[in-house]
Amino acid sequence: MARTSSVRASDAERDRVIDRLRKACAEGRIVAHELEERIARALRAETHGDLDAVVADLPREKVARKRRSRLLVRYPLFGAVVLAVGAVAVAALAAIAFVVCGLFIVVAMLVRGGGRGRGRGYRYSYRYGRGGHVHIHQRWR
């Protein structure tokens, strides 16, 4: 709702203008004796037009607003979908990491000998039996 200059000002609006004047003085935009004069004018102000004249040469205050995502306002399920997709992605990455680590462990065991006596220090001999199957004999070097 826009303020019109002929509407009467409330005490709370006068207090806001006085706070704005004090901030302007703290920033160095007005000096102390000018602050006192403007506060006196603000306290005597009857309408919005009178209050606007007191702060006319000062920059407007920035109104801090909470910004909400328009997607979340228009589509409330959007957040749930994003969360679900993120959870699936994290689970997939964890599964891939598990498989890669498992393969790394298996390869490391095969290279080091697998813990079954196969590896360094052993020599294998192969004999072929009847029917084409292979007999593997393991001997310590």
MDTraj code that builds the backbone (N, CA, C; nanometers):
import mdtraj as md
import numpy as np

residues = "MET ALA ARG THR SER SER VAL ARG ALA SER ASP ALA GLU ARG ASP ARG VAL ILE ASP ARG LEU ARG LYS ALA CYS ALA GLU GLY ARG ILE VAL ALA HIS GLU LEU GLU GLU ARG ILE ALA ARG ALA LEU ARG ALA GLU THR HIS GLY ASP LEU ASP ALA VAL VAL ALA ASP LEU PRO ARG GLU LYS VAL ALA ARG LYS ARG ARG SER ARG LEU LEU VAL ARG TYR PRO LEU PHE GLY ALA VAL VAL LEU ALA VAL GLY ALA VAL ALA VAL ALA ALA LEU ALA ALA ILE ALA PHE VAL VAL CYS GLY LEU PHE ILE VAL VAL ALA MET LEU VAL ARG GLY GLY GLY ARG GLY ARG GLY ARG GLY TYR ARG TYR SER TYR ARG TYR GLY ARG GLY GLY HIS VAL HIS ILE HIS GLN ARG TRP ARG".split()
xyz = np.array([
    [0.0843, -0.1159, 0.0000],
    [0.0000, 0.0000, 0.0000],
    [0.0896, 0.1232, 0.0000],
    [0.0707, 0.2097, -0.0943],
    [0.1532, 0.3292, -0.1085],
    [0.1105, 0.4341, -0.0067],
    [0.2106, 0.5060, 0.0448],
    [0.1820, 0.6121, 0.1405],
    [0.1439, 0.7377, 0.0645],
    [0.0339, 0.7982, 0.1036],
    [-0.0031, 0.9271, 0.0447],
    [0.0355, 1.0368, 0.1428],
    [0.0669, 1.1534, 0.0904],
    [0.1213, 1.2599, 0.1748],
    [0.0172, 1.3220, 0.2674],
    [-0.1106, 1.3010, 0.2427],
    [-0.2131, 1.3635, 0.3266],
    [-0.2611, 1.2741, 0.4408],
    [-0.2152, 1.1483, 0.4448],
    [-0.2571, 1.0556, 0.5497],
    [-0.1774, 1.0865, 0.6766],
    [-0.2460, 1.0834, 0.7894],
    [-0.1814, 1.1166, 0.9163],
    [-0.0802, 1.0094, 0.9548],
    [0.0309, 1.0516, 1.0150],
    [0.1394, 0.9611, 1.0548],
    [0.1158, 0.9097, 1.1961],
    [0.1601, 0.7860, 1.2188],
    [0.1457, 0.7272, 1.3522],
    [0.2755, 0.7462, 1.4306],
    [0.2696, 0.7173, 1.5601],
    [0.3889, 0.7271, 1.6442],
    [0.4963, 0.6275, 1.5994],
    [0.4555, 0.5075, 1.5588],
    [0.5518, 0.4071, 1.5128],
    [0.6236, 0.4548, 1.3865],
    [0.5515, 0.5210, 1.2949],
    [0.6146, 0.5736, 1.1733],
    [0.7115, 0.6858, 1.2076],
    [0.6770, 0.7704, 1.3031],
    [0.7697, 0.8755, 1.3470],
    [0.8959, 0.8135, 1.4062],
    [0.8788, 0.7086, 1.4874],
    [0.9942, 0.6414, 1.5472],
    [1.0847, 0.5796, 1.4408],
    [1.0249, 0.5221, 1.3358],
    [1.1062, 0.4648, 1.2268],
    [1.1869, 0.5732, 1.1563],
    [1.1253, 0.6902, 1.1339],
    [1.1970, 0.8006, 1.0692],
    [1.3110, 0.8496, 1.1582],
    [1.2874, 0.8568, 1.2890],
    [1.3929, 0.8999, 1.3818],
    [1.5081, 0.7996, 1.3830],
    [1.4766, 0.6692, 1.3803],
    [1.5831, 0.5677, 1.3717],
    [1.6619, 0.5823, 1.2427],
    [1.5927, 0.6113, 1.1352],
    [1.6598, 0.6315, 1.0060],
    [1.7515, 0.7538, 1.0115],
    [1.7083, 0.8590, 1.0786],
    [1.7918, 0.9785, 1.0938],
    [1.9154, 0.9484, 1.1786],
    [1.9008, 0.8708, 1.2841],
    [2.0162, 0.8347, 1.3676],
    [2.1167, 0.7508, 1.2901],
    [2.0672, 0.6586, 1.2071],
    [2.1583, 0.5794, 1.1237],
    [2.2321, 0.6684, 1.0244],
    [2.1607, 0.7654, 0.9671],
    [2.2238, 0.8573, 0.8719],
    [2.3317, 0.9395, 0.9410],
    [2.3084, 0.9791, 1.0648],
    [2.4091, 1.0536, 1.1402],
    [2.5293, 0.9645, 1.1698],
    [2.5054, 0.8392, 1.2056],
    [2.6147, 0.7462, 1.2334],
    [2.6973, 0.7198, 1.1077],
    [2.6337, 0.7228, 0.9912],
    [2.7049, 0.7025, 0.8649],
    [2.7777, 0.8282, 0.8189],
    [2.7488, 0.9430, 0.8843],
    [2.8140, 1.0677, 0.8466],
    [2.7399, 1.1448, 0.7395],
    [2.6160, 1.1123, 0.7128],
    [2.5386, 1.1830, 0.6102],
    [2.4850, 1.3165, 0.6620],
    [2.4567, 1.3239, 0.7918],
    [2.4139, 1.4503, 0.8526],
    [2.4938, 1.4707, 0.9814],
    [2.5070, 1.5965, 1.0243],
    [2.5836, 1.6281, 1.1453],
    [2.4893, 1.6302, 1.2654],
    [2.5462, 1.6389, 1.3857],
    [2.4693, 1.6248, 1.5094],
    [2.3630, 1.7335, 1.5264],
    [2.3964, 1.8622, 1.5007],
    [2.2958, 1.9679, 1.5203],
    [2.1831, 1.9556, 1.4187],
    [2.2148, 1.9077, 1.2974],
    [2.1105, 1.8849, 1.1968],
    [2.0215, 1.7671, 1.2387],
    [2.0825, 1.6660, 1.3027],
    [2.0054, 1.5521, 1.3534],
    [1.9016, 1.6000, 1.4544],
    [1.9421, 1.6866, 1.5456],
    [1.8490, 1.7376, 1.6469],
    [1.7329, 1.8133, 1.5830],
    [1.7630, 1.8959, 1.4825],
    [1.6585, 1.9724, 1.4138],
    [1.5608, 1.8797, 1.3424],
    [1.6145, 1.7784, 1.2751],
    [1.5280, 1.6866, 1.1992],
    [1.4436, 1.6002, 1.2926],
    [1.5006, 1.5605, 1.4057],
    [1.4219, 1.4819, 1.5020],
    [1.3056, 1.5665, 1.5544],
    [1.3322, 1.6934, 1.5821],
    [1.2251, 1.7827, 1.6293],
    [1.1161, 1.7968, 1.5226],
    [1.1561, 1.8108, 1.3945],
    [1.0573, 1.8201, 1.2849],
    [0.9781, 1.6903, 1.2721],
    [1.0482, 1.5749, 1.2892],
    [0.9797, 1.4456, 1.2775],
    [0.8787, 1.4279, 1.3902],
    [0.9128, 1.4744, 1.5084],
    [0.8192, 1.4610, 1.6205],
    [0.6980, 1.5525, 1.6041],
    [0.7162, 1.6662, 1.5332],
    [0.6039, 1.7579, 1.5081],
    [0.5230, 1.7185, 1.3846],
    [0.5735, 1.6264, 1.3042],
    [0.5073, 1.5900, 1.1782],
    [0.3709, 1.5297, 1.2051],
    [0.2735, 1.5728, 1.1219],
    [0.1373, 1.5209, 1.1368],
    [0.1001, 1.4238, 1.0253],
    [0.1588, 1.4411, 0.9074],
    [0.1220, 1.3571, 0.7928],
    [0.2455, 1.2859, 0.7375],
    [0.2187, 1.1918, 0.6499],
    [0.3294, 1.1216, 0.5827],
    [0.4122, 1.2179, 0.4995],
    [0.3482, 1.3180, 0.4410],
    [0.4202, 1.4180, 0.3617],
    [0.5214, 1.4940, 0.4459],
    [0.4841, 1.5271, 0.5701],
    [0.5770, 1.5953, 0.6607],
    [0.6960, 1.5053, 0.6941],
    [0.6703, 1.3771, 0.7171],
    [0.7793, 1.2833, 0.7476],
    [0.8701, 1.2620, 0.6272],
    [0.8090, 1.2536, 0.5079],
    [0.8896, 1.2351, 0.3871],
    [0.9806, 1.3541, 0.3630],
    [0.9355, 1.4749, 0.3986],
    [1.0175, 1.5944, 0.3794],
    [1.1392, 1.5936, 0.4715],
    [1.1275, 1.5302, 0.5873],
    [1.2399, 1.5253, 0.6824],
    [1.3539, 1.4389, 0.6286],
    [1.3210, 1.3330, 0.5540],
    [1.4236, 1.2396, 0.5044],
    [1.4347, 1.2418, 0.3530],
    [1.3876, 1.3467, 0.2892],
    [1.3839, 1.3510, 0.1426],
    [1.5231, 1.3455, 0.0803],
    [1.6233, 1.4062, 0.1435],
    [1.7567, 1.4108, 0.0848],
    [1.8447, 1.2935, 0.1294],
    [1.7889, 1.1960, 0.1998],
    [1.8638, 1.0782, 0.2435],
    [1.8290, 0.9591, 0.1545],
    [1.9243, 0.8681, 0.1364],
    [1.8930, 0.7488, 0.0548],
    [1.7881, 0.6624, 0.1235],
    [1.7104, 0.5943, 0.0416],
    [1.6050, 0.5082, 0.0953],
    [1.6672, 0.3881, 0.1656],
    [1.5960, 0.3398, 0.2672],
    [1.6410, 0.2204, 0.3376],
    [1.6166, 0.0977, 0.2510],
    [1.7076, 0.0055, 0.2607],
    [1.6873, -0.1209, 0.1919],
    [1.6053, -0.2101, 0.2834],
    [1.4968, -0.2601, 0.2313],
    [1.4097, -0.3471, 0.3096],
    [1.4595, -0.4894, 0.2914],
    [1.4964, -0.5515, 0.4023],
    [1.5444, -0.6891, 0.3964],
    [1.4243, -0.7821, 0.3843],
    [1.4234, -0.8580, 0.2797],
    [1.3146, -0.9533, 0.2570],
    [1.3726, -1.0927, 0.2483],
    [1.2956, -1.1832, 0.2973],
    [1.3355, -1.3221, 0.2813],
    [1.3006, -1.3641, 0.1399],
    [1.4005, -1.4156, 0.0722],
    [1.3769, -1.4613, -0.0646],
    [1.3543, -1.6109, -0.0632],
    [1.2436, -1.6490, -0.1166],
    [1.2136, -1.7903, -0.1283],
    [1.2190, -1.8290, -0.2742],
    [1.2599, -1.9484, -0.2963],
    [1.2661, -1.9979, -0.4318],
    [1.1253, -2.0058, -0.4904],
    [1.1107, -1.9546, -0.6079],
    [0.9789, -1.9596, -0.6719],
    [0.9386, -2.1024, -0.7055],
    [1.0370, -2.1860, -0.7331],
    [1.0050, -2.3253, -0.7636],
    [0.9418, -2.3939, -0.6431],
    [0.9953, -2.3647, -0.5235],
    [0.9397, -2.4292, -0.4042],
    [0.8009, -2.3774, -0.3719],
    [0.7730, -2.2519, -0.4069],
    [0.6411, -2.1963, -0.3801],
    [0.5397, -2.2512, -0.4799],
    [0.5770, -2.2521, -0.6056],
    [0.4833, -2.2975, -0.7086],
    [0.4673, -2.4489, -0.7106],
    [0.5770, -2.5182, -0.6869],
    [0.5749, -2.6644, -0.6945],
    [0.6296, -2.7220, -0.5637],
    [0.5428, -2.7465, -0.4668],
    [0.5923, -2.7947, -0.3375],
    [0.6583, -2.9319, -0.3441],
    [0.6231, -3.0129, -0.4433],
    [0.6855, -3.1447, -0.4552],
    [0.8235, -3.1381, -0.5178],
    [0.8608, -3.0214, -0.5698],
    [0.9908, -3.0066, -0.6342],
    [1.1040, -3.0372, -0.5357],
    [1.0916, -2.9864, -0.4135],
    [1.1941, -3.0111, -0.3118],
    [1.2055, -3.1586, -0.2793],
    [1.0915, -3.2267, -0.2706],
    [1.0937, -3.3700, -0.2411],
    [1.1588, -3.4485, -0.3548],
    [1.1315, -3.4089, -0.4778],
    [1.1908, -3.4773, -0.5933],
    [1.3409, -3.4560, -0.5949],
    [1.3852, -3.3323, -0.5696],
    [1.5291, -3.3032, -0.5667],
    [1.5970, -3.3835, -0.4566],
    [1.5330, -3.3913, -0.3410],
    [1.5881, -3.4686, -0.2303],
    [1.5976, -3.6168, -0.2654],
    [1.4949, -3.6701, -0.3289],
    [1.4947, -3.8118, -0.3664],
    [1.6029, -3.8411, -0.4698],
    [1.6170, -3.7540, -0.5692],
    [1.7199, -3.7742, -0.6715],
    [1.8589, -3.7659, -0.6084],
    [1.8758, -3.6734, -0.5162],
    [2.0048, -3.6619, -0.4474],
    [2.0363, -3.7864, -0.3667],
    [1.9353, -3.8418, -0.2984],
    [1.9572, -3.9627, -0.2191],
    [1.9938, -4.0811, -0.3087],
    [1.9271, -4.0931, -0.4228],
    [1.9587, -4.2018, -0.5168],
    [2.1004, -4.1841, -0.5706],
    [2.1398, -4.0604, -0.6007],
    [2.2743, -4.0358, -0.6520],
    [2.3798, -4.0718, -0.5478],
    [2.3555, -4.0349, -0.4230],
    [2.4516, -4.0684, -0.3175],
    [2.4598, -4.2194, -0.2997],
    [2.3457, -4.2874, -0.3033],
    [2.3453, -4.4332, -0.2887],
    [2.4194, -4.4995, -0.4057],
    [2.3999, -4.4482, -0.5260],
    [2.4698, -4.5047, -0.6422],
    [2.6201, -4.4840, -0.6311],
    [2.6612, -4.3666, -0.5886],
    [2.8047, -4.3415, -0.5719],
    [2.8639, -4.4305, -0.4630],
    [2.7884, -4.4534, -0.3562],
    [2.8368, -4.5416, -0.2496],
    [2.8502, -4.6848, -0.3005],
    [2.7545, -4.7298, -0.3811],
    [2.7614, -4.8656, -0.4364],
    [2.8803, -4.8797, -0.5307],
    [2.9029, -4.7799, -0.6132],
    [3.0170, -4.7843, -0.7053],
    [3.1475, -4.7864, -0.6264],
    [3.1558, -4.7046, -0.5223],
    [3.2774, -4.7027, -0.4403],
    [3.2984, -4.8375, -0.3728],
    [3.1907, -4.9001, -0.3265],
    [3.2009, -5.0313, -0.2631],
    [3.2539, -5.1351, -0.3614],
    [3.2011, -5.1343, -0.4831],
    [3.2448, -5.2306, -0.5843],
    [3.3910, -5.2069, -0.6217],
    [3.4281, -5.0806, -0.6401],
    [3.5668, -5.0496, -0.6779],
    [3.6623, -5.0916, -0.5664],
    [3.6261, -5.0635, -0.4415],
    [3.7120, -5.1046, -0.3298],
    [3.7206, -5.2572, -0.3209],
    [3.6089, -5.3249, -0.3435],
    [3.6109, -5.4713, -0.3424],
    [3.7002, -5.5280, -0.4507],
    [3.6925, -5.4725, -0.5704],
    [3.7797, -5.5178, -0.6792],
    [3.9256, -5.4907, -0.6469],
    [3.9518, -5.3772, -0.5866],
    [4.0888, -5.3447, -0.5490],
    [4.1427, -5.4463, -0.4495],
    [4.0601, -5.4847, -0.3527],
    [4.1032, -5.5826, -0.2530],
    [4.1270, -5.7187, -0.3169],
    [4.0377, -5.7598, -0.4072],
    [4.0533, -5.8893, -0.4745],
    [4.1802, -5.8905, -0.5585],
    [4.2053, -5.7852, -0.6331],
    [4.3266, -5.7784, -0.7164],
    [4.4503, -5.7786, -0.6279],
    [4.4447, -5.7054, -0.5175],
    [4.5592, -5.7025, -0.4270],
    [4.5858, -5.8401, -0.3684],
    [4.4800, -5.9141, -0.3347],
    [4.4993, -6.0489, -0.2815],
    [4.5568, -6.1414, -0.3868],
    [4.5128, -6.1266, -0.5114],
    [4.5659, -6.2125, -0.6169],
    [4.7123, -6.1829, -0.6426],
    [4.7494, -6.0565, -0.6394],
    [4.8883, -6.0201, -0.6638],
    [4.9762, -6.0672, -0.5496],
    [4.9281, -6.0550, -0.4260],
    [5.0074, -6.0919, -0.3085],
    [5.0002, -6.2416, -0.2792],
    [4.9138, -6.3117, -0.3438],
    [4.9105, -6.4554, -0.3229],
    [4.7787, -6.5056, -0.2678],
    [4.6909, -6.4205, -0.2306],
    [4.5581, -6.4616, -0.1907],
    [4.5493, -6.5297, -0.0559],
    [4.6566, -6.5407, 0.0171],
    [4.6509, -6.6014, 0.1492],
    [4.6374, -6.7520, 0.1486],
    [4.6490, -6.8177, 0.0349],
    [4.6336, -6.9634, 0.0284],
    [4.7643, -7.0313, -0.0116],
    [4.8715, -6.9649, 0.0089],
    [4.9987, -7.0274, -0.0246],
    [5.0385, -7.0080, -0.1681],
    [4.9568, -6.9447, -0.2458],
    [4.9928, -6.9206, -0.3853],
    [5.0544, -6.7826, -0.3947],
    [5.1559, -6.7689, -0.4647],
    [5.2217, -6.6402, -0.4775],
    [5.3718, -6.6588, -0.4722],
    [5.4411, -6.5667, -0.4097],
    [5.5874, -6.5747, -0.4049],
    [5.6322, -6.6986, -0.3282],
    [5.7358, -6.7579, -0.3765],
    [5.7937, -6.8721, -0.3085],
    [5.7370, -7.0066, -0.3508],
    [5.6348, -7.0062, -0.4326],
    [5.5761, -7.1316, -0.4762],
    [5.5934, -7.1482, -0.6261],
    [5.6079, -7.2749, -0.6650],
    [5.6186, -7.3045, -0.8061],
    [5.5114, -7.4076, -0.8381],
    [5.4561, -7.3933, -0.9535],
    [5.3467, -7.4812, -0.9910],
    [5.3915, -7.5706, -1.1059],
    [5.3463, -7.6923, -1.1011],
    [5.3700, -7.7818, -1.2145],
    [5.2337, -7.8325, -1.2591],
    [5.2226, -7.8491, -1.3867],
    [5.0938, -7.8888, -1.4432],
    [5.1102, -8.0255, -1.5077],
    [5.0145, -8.1126, -1.4822],
    [5.0112, -8.2407, -1.5512],
    [4.8730, -8.2577, -1.6084],
    [4.8722, -8.3091, -1.7240],
    [4.7446, -8.3321, -1.7891],
    [4.7046, -8.4776, -1.7692],
    [4.5856, -8.4941, -1.7191],
    [4.5366, -8.6283, -1.6958],
    [4.4536, -8.6758, -1.8123],
    [4.3980, -8.7943, -1.7948],
    [4.3125, -8.8483, -1.8997],
    [4.1848, -8.7652, -1.9071],
    [4.1304, -8.7517, -2.0178],
    [4.0089, -8.6764, -2.0391],
    [4.0333, -8.5270, -2.0522],
    [4.1598, -8.4843, -2.0507],
    [4.1938, -8.3458, -2.0763],
    [4.1904, -8.2542, -1.9565],
    [4.1666, -8.3079, -1.8357],
    [4.1666, -8.2176, -1.7219],
    [4.3098, -8.1991, -1.6700],
    [4.3305, -8.0903, -1.6004],
    [4.4640, -8.0482, -1.5594],
    [4.4800, -8.0687, -1.4095],
    [4.5945, -8.1238, -1.3712],
    [4.6309, -8.1373, -1.2297],
    [4.7390, -8.0350, -1.2020],
    [4.7140, -7.9523, -1.1022],
    [4.8109, -7.8502, -1.0659],
    [4.8753, -7.8925, -0.9347],
    [5.0075, -7.8983, -0.9347],
    [5.0809, -7.9334, -0.8150],
    [5.1587, -7.8134, -0.7694],
    [5.1529, -7.7903, -0.6407],
    [5.2182, -7.6743, -0.5836],
    [5.3368, -7.7214, -0.5006],
    [5.4537, -7.6596, -0.5229],
    [5.5732, -7.6961, -0.4465],
    [5.6409, -7.5696, -0.3996],
    [5.6993, -7.5786, -0.2818],
    [5.7788, -7.4667, -0.2311],
    [5.9116, -7.4672, -0.3031],
    [5.9619, -7.3515, -0.3374],
    [6.0870, -7.3430, -0.4125],
    [6.2044, -7.3835, -0.3304],
])
top = md.Topology()
chain = top.add_chain()
for i, resn in enumerate(residues, 1):
    res = top.add_residue(resn, chain, resSeq=i)
    for name in ("N", "CA", "C"):
        top.add_atom(name, md.element.get_by_symbol(name[0]), res)
traj = md.Trajectory(xyz[None], top)
